[in-house]
Amino acid sequence: MQAVYGFGKLNIENKVVLTEFKGGRIMANVLGVRFREVGKISYYPYEGGNLSVGNSVIVLTKRGLENGTVMIKKNLSSEVLLTTEERIVRKTTVKDSEIIQQNRQDEKIFYGICKKKIAEYGLKMKLVGTEYIFDRSKLIFYFVAEGRIDFRNLVRELAYIFKTRIELRQIGVRDEAKMIGGLGACGKPLCCATFLDNFQSVSVKMAKDQGLSLNP
């Protein structure tokens, strides 16, 4: 098949971004953004050339407005981007930075309140972390537990206290290790907390080969 070169349009909320057809596919300027220090990189369309790797940006995602860091700048196939409104809104401003700092401070306070409420309800769950979405539209609490937990009453009370949408998300032991960090059996910082941005399945055979306990 002969490569096709040309230009098309990628519409994002009445804004037009010039895109290039290459090899019969739509190519668009996108930025790879990471929202956590060792998190998965997600790609979003952008306009202009004033953003570069390392810049802090505000991104419209499915969860709302979030703050992230530009990790990659390149052209990618944008077939998926054509069907979504997710995009990079702007480079982080001084006012945005103040909001982010305030959110981080509030997360510590909210963590303590939620932990106290969990104890009051006698729920068998371990609170691991708290995340406040940049635009304060949602407050997420991450926890680990042996099985399923009925936390409906807890969610209702937290929503009443914080006056925002509340989400309690159960995570696995590797996600917990990623959030709190620590040292591995090798004496070095845990891989999942330093460079692994996506977890692959670990089989029993793999654990046995490394002489690890089969208990997570």
N, C-alpha and C positions, 0 to 999 in steps of 0.2 A: 504493500500500500504506500503510495506516495504521500509524503508529509504535506500537510496543508497549513499555510500561514495566513493570518488575517487578523481582524479585530472584531470583538463582540462587545456586549454590554452586560454588566452584572449590576442589577438594581438592588439597592439597599436603602429602604425607607426614603424613596424618591430621590436618592443620590445615585449617580452613575459612576461606575468605576470601569475604565477601559481594561479589557481583558484580551489576551492573545490566543488565537487558535493555533495549536501546534500538534501535529500528528493526529488531527481529527478530534482533539479534545480541547475543552476550554481551559485556559491557563489564567490564573489570577494572582495578583500580589497578595500574599498572606504573611502573617506573623505567627510564629509558634510561641505561645504564652504559657508560662508555668505559674500556677497559683500558690503552690506550696514549695518549700525549699527543695524537697526531693519528691516532687509530684509529677504526674503525667503531663506531657506537653500537648496542648490543644491548639488548633489552628483557626485563625479568624481573618477575614478580609480587612484591608485598611486602605485609606486614601492618602496620597501625598508621600513625600520622602523624608519627613522630619522625625521619624522614629528609627531607632537602631537597637541592636542587641544590648541588653543591660538596662534599657529604659523601663521605668515603672509606668504602667498603663491602667486605665479603667476600661473594663470590658463588659458588654451586655451579654449575659449568658442565660441559660434556661432558668437559673436560680435567681437572676436579677443582676444588678450592677456589682461587679467584683473587681478586686485589685490584683494585678499579676505583674510578672516581669517578662520582658521580651527575651527569648532564648534563641530563636531562629528567625531569619528573614530570607524568604525565598519564594519562588513560583511553584505552585502546586495545582493539580487538577482540582477544579472547583465545582464539580457536579453536585456535591453535597451542599456546598455553600449556597447554591442557587435556591435551595428550598428552605433556608433558615434566615432568621433576622438577627442572629447572633453576630456581633461585630465589635471591633475596637472603637470605643467612643472618643477617647482623647488620651493624651499624655497626662500623667498624674500632676496635679497642680499643688501649690502650697496648701490651699484649703483642703484638698483631698487628703494630703499627708496628715493634716491635723485630725481629720475624721478617722483615718486609719489608726492613728496612735490612740485616739479616744476609744475606738472599738476594741483594741488590744487590752486596754486597761479595764474596760467593762467586762470583757471575757473572763478575766481573773475573778472579778466580783461575782459574776453570774455562775461561774463554776462552783464557788463555795456555797452559794444559795441552793443550787441544784443538788449538790452532794448532801446537804443537810436535809432536803426534802426527800431524797431517796431513802435516807436513814429513817425518817419519820414514817414513811409508808412501808418500811421493812422489805423493800425490794432487793432481791439477790442479783444485783448488777454492780459493776465497777465502772464508775465514771472515769473516762480517759482524757477527754478534751472538750473544749468549747470553741465554736466558730461563729462569729457574728458577721453576716454578709455586709459588704461595704455600705449599701444603701439602707441598712437596718430593717430590711423587709423580712428577714428570717434569722432565727437563732437556732443553731444546730448543736446538739449534745451527742458526743460519741461515747459509746459504752461497750463493755464486753460482759458476757454472761454465759452460763453453762447451757441454757436452753431459751425457750421463748418466755418473754416477760410481758405481763399485762400492765402497761404503764399509762393507760388511758386517763386515770384520775390525776396522775402526776403531770401529764401534758396539759390538762385543763387548768391546773393550778399555776403552772409555770406561765401559761399564756395570759392568765389573769394578772400575774405579778409583773411580767415584762412587757405586756401590751403589744406583742408582735407574734408572728407565726412561729410555732415551736416544732422542731423535728428531733426525735430521738432516734439515732441511727446505730444499730448494732454492728460492730466490726469484729474482725478476726484477730488472732494473736499477733500476726505479722504486721497488721495495720496498727495495732497498739504499740508494737516495738518501733515502728516508723515514727509515731507521734512523740513517744517519750524518750527514745534513744537508749543507749546502753552499750555494754561491751559483750562481744561474742566469746565463744570458747577459745578462739585464737588470741584473745587479748586485745583485739582491735575493735574500733567502733562497728556496730552492727551494719551489715551491708544494706539492709532495707531502710536504714536511717541515713545512709550516706550517698548511695548512687543508684539503687534499684528503684526505678520509677514505675515499674509494672511487675506484679508478682506472677510467676508461673506456678503451675501445680507441682507439688512435691509428693512423690510416691513413697510408699513404705520401703521399697528397694533402695531408693536414694538415701533415705535416713539410715538404713542398715549399713550401706556401703561406707557412710561417714562415721559409723559408730555412735549415732545419736539416739537419744531416747525417743520412743514412738509416741510419747505423750507430748503434745504441743508445748 
